[in-house]
Amino acid sequence: MRVAGVGFRSTASLASLHEALMAAGGPDGVRLIATVMEKADAPVLLALADMLRIPIQGVAGDVLADIATPTHSPHVAARFKTGSVAEAAALSAAGKGARLLSPRAVSRDGMAMAAIAEIAERNEA
């Protein structure tokens, strides 16, 4: 299963979110979009989820704070206590044993970030 984690500024556009997601690897195989809880109902994120027909999961800030990420933004670290909301949200929502397919990607305007995490699905017999 693949999860797209996103982080974005409050003034980010749908185009910025979509561009960051495409730069991170695109929506193919993505079954969930994850972000910090306080932004999970942002209209721009709801529009992206609707466009892609993928549900959104909010992740509590204290959960994100416990997740080490390969990239680090001082602004994000000061606010959320993790290096990257996109990476941490993707890893958290994908579950234990998930791995990032690549570090976060940033839209050209710097308003949105995305990362994709993946965990192997287990077939129950």
Buried (B, 14 or more C-beta within 10 A) or exposed (E): BBBBBBBBBEEBBBBBBBBBBEBBBBBEEBBBBBBBBEBBEBEBBBBBBEEBEBEBBBBEBEBBEEBEBEBEBEEBBEEBBBBBBBBBBBBBBBEEEBEBBEBBBBBEBEBBBBBBBBBEEEEEE
